[in-house]
C-alpha cells in the first residue's frame, strides 16, 4: 500500500513539474514543411558514408542523459539531429522516429543554462556515459565529422556525455580540449548557446558497424609513442571470478565471467603472456601496450575496443558468449588484424544474451593459438 501511494505521489509531482516548465519554456514541435532559418544543415561524405552537421543559431539542447536528446531551434522546432532511443527487447535500444522524442510530450522540464559562444555537442545516448566502446565509436568520431567542415578552434564549449572516467578526460585532452571547456550532460541537461553544432551518428547507431575512417581517426589522434617490447603477448584479465558466490551461481547468470579464468591465466603465463587489467593503466599506457602487442587474448567486452590501436597483422583470440556481438571482429577486419573467436554456451542461461558464466577449455585456446601461428605451445 505504501509503495502504491509513493508511486502516485511521484506521478503527481512529475506532472506538476512538467506543467510548471510549460509556463517557462514552450513545448517544442515538429516543424512543418517551411524551412527553419535558425537551423542550417551541411551534408558531407567520409569514405562514401553520408553525414550531416547541424548548426543552430540560438538553439538549445535538452537531454535526460540517457534515451532522449532534443535539439531545438530558436523557432522551437525539434531537429532531425535529435535522439530518441526506445527498447525493442529487454536489453537493446534503437533510435526511433523524431515523433517519439519525449520533449514533444513532456517539454523541457529543467532550468536552462546559457552559453555565450559556440557549443559542439557530441551527446550519443546513455551507453556513451559509461561504456568505453561507445565512447570511441559514438562520441569521439563526431569531432572528426565536425572537422570536415569547421575548425575546432571555433568552439567555445564542448557538450559531452560524461567525464567521470579518466579515459574520457584524457582522450579529449589529446584533441586540445581542456576540462574547463567541457560541460557534461550529467551536470547540465538543458543548455542554450549562441551557436550549437551537432552531427549525425558516426556509425548510424550500430557499434557493430563502426567505420574504417573512424578507426583511422582514432589512430591518427592517439598513437604517438614507440612500441614497448615487453607487451608482445597479452591477456586481458577481467578478474571477476572472485565476485561470484559459487553456492548460488544462478544469481550471477547475468554476469559475463570466465569460470576457469585462474587456469587460463596460469596457462597463458606459462607460455609468455603478460596478464593485464587495462583499468590499472592510464589511457595513454593502454595505447602503448596494445600498439605493441603481437598477440591479444580477451573475453568479449569493452576492453577489446583497444584492438583499434593494434598494428596490422596482430593476432587476436576473442572468447565470447554464444550471442555476443561481432563489433570487435569487425574492427579487426577493418584494420587487418587476424581475428579468431572461441564461442561458448553459458553454463546457466543468462537474462542478457551478450553475457553468461563461461568455461573455456584450455585445449581450445591451444588449438586457436596454433592456428594463429604461435609456436612452442
C-alpha positions in Angstrom: 0.0 0.0 0.0 2.8 2.4 0.9 4.6 1.7 -2.4 1.3 2.4 -4.3 1.0 5.8 -2.5 4.6 6.7 -3.2 4.2 5.8 -6.9 1.1 8.1 -7.1 2.8 10.9 -5.3 5.7 10.6 -7.7 3.4 10.8 -10.8 1.6 13.8 -9.4 4.9 15.6 -8.6 6.2 14.9 -12.1 3.0 16.2 -13.7 3.3 19.4 -11.6 6.9 19.9 -12.7 6.1 19.4 -16.3 3.2 21.9 -16.3 5.4 24.4 -14.4 8.1 24.3 -17.1 5.5 24.6 -19.8 5.0 28.1 -18.5 8.7 28.9 -18.7 9.6 27.2 -22.0 7.3 26.4 -24.8 6.8 22.8 -25.7 8.8 22.0 -28.9 7.0 21.0 -32.0 7.9 19.1 -35.2 8.5 21.8 -37.9 6.2 22.0 -40.9 7.4 21.9 -44.5 8.6 25.5 -44.3 12.4 26.0 -43.9 13.5 27.0 -40.4 16.0 29.8 -40.9 17.5 29.3 -37.5 18.9 25.9 -38.5 21.5 25.1 -41.2 22.4 21.6 -42.3 25.7 20.8 -44.0 25.8 17.5 -45.9 29.1 15.7 -46.4 30.8 12.4 -47.1 33.6 10.5 -45.4 34.7 7.4 -47.4 31.3 7.4 -49.2 29.4 7.4 -45.9 26.9 10.3 -45.8 26.8 12.6 -42.7 25.3 15.9 -41.7 26.4 18.8 -39.5 23.6 20.7 -37.9 24.1 24.4 -36.9 21.6 26.1 -34.7 21.5 29.9 -34.2 20.5 30.5 -30.6 19.2 26.9 -30.3 19.1 24.8 -27.2 19.5 21.2 -26.2 17.5 19.2 -23.7 18.6 15.7 -22.6 17.9 13.1 -19.9 21.5 11.9 -20.3 20.1 8.6 -21.5 17.5 7.8 -24.1 16.4 11.3 -25.1 18.3 14.3 -26.6 16.4 17.0 -28.3 18.0 19.7 -30.4 15.6 22.6 -30.5 15.8 25.6 -32.9 15.2 29.2 -32.0 11.8 28.8 -33.6 11.0 26.0 -31.2 11.2 23.2 -33.8 12.8 19.9 -32.9 15.6 19.0 -35.3 16.3 15.7 -37.0 19.7 15.7 -35.1 17.7 14.6 -32.1 18.0 11.2 -30.4 15.1 9.1 -29.2 16.2 5.6 -28.2 13.5 3.1 -27.3 14.0 -0.5 -26.2 12.9 -3.1 -28.8 13.6 -6.0 -26.4 14.6 -6.4 -22.8 18.2 -5.3 -23.4 18.7 -3.4 -26.6 17.5 0.1 -27.7 17.1 1.5 -31.2 16.9 5.1 -32.4 13.3 5.9 -33.3 11.5 8.5 -35.5 11.6 12.0 -34.2 7.9 11.9 -33.4 8.8 9.6 -30.5 11.0 12.2 -28.8 9.9 12.7 -25.2 10.1 16.5 -25.3 7.1 16.6 -27.7 5.1 15.2 -24.8 6.8 16.5 -21.7 8.6 19.6 -22.9 11.9 20.6 -21.3 11.5 20.3 -17.5 14.9 21.6 -16.4 16.2 25.1 -15.9 18.3 26.3 -18.9 21.9 27.3 -18.8 23.0 29.9 -21.4 26.5 29.8 -23.0 27.9 32.9 -24.7 29.8 31.3 -27.6 29.7 28.2 -29.8 28.9 24.8 -28.4 29.8 21.4 -30.1 27.5 18.6 -28.8 28.8 15.0 -29.0 25.9 13.6 -26.9 25.4 10.0 -28.1 22.9 8.2 -25.8 23.2 6.7 -22.3 25.7 4.0 -23.2 28.3 6.6 -24.1 28.4 7.9 -20.5 29.8 4.7 -19.1 30.9 2.4 -21.9 34.4 2.5 -23.2 33.5 1.1 -26.7 30.6 3.5 -27.2 32.8 6.5 -26.2 35.3 5.7 -29.0 32.7 4.6 -31.7 29.9 7.1 -30.9 31.4 10.2 -29.3 35.0 10.9 -30.4 34.3 10.3 -34.1 31.7 13.1 -34.1 34.5 15.5 -33.7 36.0 14.3 -37.0 32.7 14.8 -38.7 32.6 18.4 -37.4 36.2 18.9 -38.5 35.3 18.0 -42.1 33.7 21.4 -42.3 34.8 23.6 -39.4 37.9 24.3 -37.3 37.8 23.0 -33.7 39.1 26.4 -32.5 35.8 27.9 -33.4 34.2 26.0 -30.4 33.9 27.7 -27.0 32.5 24.8 -25.1 32.1 21.0 -25.7 29.0 19.2 -24.5 29.8 15.6 -23.7 28.0 12.7 -22.1 30.4 12.4 -19.1 33.9 12.9 -17.8 33.6 10.7 -14.7 36.1 8.2 -16.0 39.8 9.1 -16.5 39.9 7.8 -20.1 37.2 10.3 -21.1 39.0 13.4 -20.0 42.4 12.0 -21.1 41.1 11.2 -24.6 39.7 14.7 -25.0 42.9 16.3 -23.9 44.7 14.7 -27.0 42.4 17.0 -29.1 43.4 20.1 -27.1 40.1 20.1 -25.2 40.6 21.3 -21.6 38.5 20.3 -18.7 37.3 23.9 -18.1 35.9 23.9 -21.7 33.7 20.9 -21.1 30.1 20.7 -20.0 28.6 17.3 -19.3 25.0 16.1 -19.8 25.1 14.8 -16.2 25.7 18.3 -14.8 23.6 20.3 -17.2 20.5 18.8 -19.0 19.2 22.0 -20.7 21.5 24.3 -22.4 21.4 27.2 -24.9 24.3 28.8 -26.9 24.9 31.5 -29.5 25.5 28.6 -31.9 25.1 24.9 -31.3 26.7 22.3 -33.6 25.7 18.6 -33.7 26.3 15.8 -36.1 24.7 12.6 -37.3 25.8 9.4 -35.6 29.3 8.2 -36.8 28.2 4.5 -37.2 24.5 5.1 -37.6 23.6 3.9 -34.0 25.3 0.5 -34.5 28.7 0.0 -32.8 29.0 -3.3 -34.8 29.1 -1.0 -37.9 32.0 1.2 -36.9 33.6 2.7 -40.0 37.2 2.4 -41.2 37.6 6.2 -41.3 36.6 6.3 -37.6 39.4 3.9 -36.7 41.9 5.7 -38.8 41.0 8.9 -37.0 41.5 7.3 -33.6 44.9 6.1 -34.6 45.9 9.4 -36.0 45.0 11.2 -32.8 46.2 8.7 -30.2 49.1 6.6 -31.4 52.2 8.9 -30.8 54.6 6.6 -28.9 57.1 3.9 -29.7 56.3 0.3 -29.0 57.0 -1.5 -25.7 58.7 -4.8 -26.5 57.6 -6.2 -23.1 54.0 -6.4 -24.2 54.1 -8.6 -27.3 51.7 -11.2 -25.9 48.9 -10.0 -23.6 45.8 -11.5 -21.9 43.1 -9.1 -20.9 42.1 -10.1 -17.3 38.6 -9.2 -16.2 39.3 -10.7 -12.8 35.6 -11.2 -12.0 35.6 -14.8 -10.9 36.3 -13.7 -7.3 33.0 -11.8 -7.3 30.9 -15.0 -7.5 29.2 -16.9 -4.8 29.8 -20.5 -6.1 26.9 -21.8 -4.0 24.5 -19.5 -5.7 25.6 -19.2 -9.4 22.1 -18.6 -10.7 22.2 -15.2 -9.0 25.1 -14.3 -11.3 23.7 -15.7 -14.6 23.6 -12.1 -16.0 27.3 -11.6 -15.4 30.0 -12.2 -18.1 32.6 -14.3 -16.4 35.2 -16.9 -17.3 34.7 -19.5 -14.6 38.1 -21.0 -15.2 40.0 -17.7 -15.6 42.6 -18.7 -13.0 43.5 -21.8 -15.0 43.6 -19.7 -18.2 45.9 -17.1 -16.5 48.2 -19.8 -15.3 48.5 -21.5 -18.7 49.0 -18.2 -20.6 51.6 -17.0 -18.2 53.5 -20.3 -18.7 53.8 -19.6 -22.4 55.0 -16.0 -22.0 51.8 -14.0 -21.9 51.6 -10.9 -19.7 48.3 -10.7 -17.7 47.0 -7.1 -17.8 44.0 -5.3 -16.3 43.5 -2.3 -18.5 41.9 -0.2 -15.8 45.2 -0.4 -13.9 46.8 1.7 -16.6 46.2 5.2 -17.9 44.6 5.5 -21.3 48.0 6.5 -22.9 49.7 3.5 -21.3 46.9 1.2 -22.7 47.6 2.6 -26.2 51.3 1.8 -25.9 50.5 -1.7 -24.7 48.0 -2.6 -27.4 50.0 -0.9 -30.2 53.0 -3.1 -29.1 51.1 -6.4 -28.9 51.6 -9.2 -31.5 49.0 -11.5 -29.7 45.9 -10.3 -27.8 43.6 -12.7 -25.9 40.5 -11.5 -24.1 36.9 -12.0 -23.2 34.3 -10.2 -25.2 33.8 -6.8 -23.6 34.6 -3.1 -23.6 38.4 -3.5 -23.2 38.5 -5.2 -26.6 37.9 -1.8 -28.1 41.6 -1.3 -27.6 42.1 -3.5 -30.6 41.5 -0.3 -32.6 45.1 0.7 -31.6 46.8 -2.6 -32.6 49.2 -2.8 -35.5 48.2 -4.5 -38.7 48.6 -8.4 -38.6 48.3 -8.5 -34.8 46.7 -11.9 -33.8 43.6 -11.7 -31.7 41.8 -14.5 -29.9 38.4 -13.4 -28.6 36.4 -15.6 -26.1 32.8 -14.8 -26.2 29.2 -15.9 -25.3 27.1 -17.5 -28.0 25.1 -14.3 -28.6 27.9 -11.8 -28.1 28.2 -9.2 -30.9 30.8 -9.1 -33.6 31.9 -5.4 -33.2 35.5 -6.4 -32.3 35.8 -8.9 -35.1 34.6 -6.1 -37.4 37.3 -3.8 -36.0 39.9 -6.4 -36.7 38.7 -6.8 -40.2 38.8 -3.1 -41.0 42.4 -2.6 -39.7 43.6 -6.0 -40.9 44.2 -8.0 -37.7 44.0 -11.8 -37.7 41.0 -12.5 -35.5 39.7 -15.8 -34.2 36.8 -16.4 -31.8 36.0 -19.1 -29.3 32.2 -19.1 -28.9 30.9 -20.7 -25.8 27.4 -21.6 -24.4 26.9 -20.2 -20.9 26.6 -22.9 -18.2 23.4 -21.2 -17.0 21.0 -19.4 -19.3 21.6 -15.6 -19.0 18.9 -13.0 -18.9 21.3 -10.9 -21.1 22.2 -12.7 -24.3 25.5 -11.0 -24.5 26.6 -12.3 -21.1 26.9 -15.6 -19.3 29.0 -17.7 -17.0 31.5 -19.4 -19.3 34.1 -22.2 -19.1 36.7 -22.1 -21.8 38.7 -25.3 -22.2 42.5 -24.8 -22.3 42.7 -27.2 -25.3 40.5 -24.8 -27.3 42.9 -21.9 -26.6 45.9 -24.0 -27.5 44.2 -25.0 -30.8 43.4 -21.5 -31.8 46.8 -20.2 -30.8 48.4 -22.7 -33.1 46.1 -21.7 -35.9 47.2 -18.1 -35.3 50.8 -19.1 -35.7 52.1 -19.2 -32.1 54.8 -21.9 -31.8 56.1 -23.8 -28.8 52.8 -24.3 -27.0 
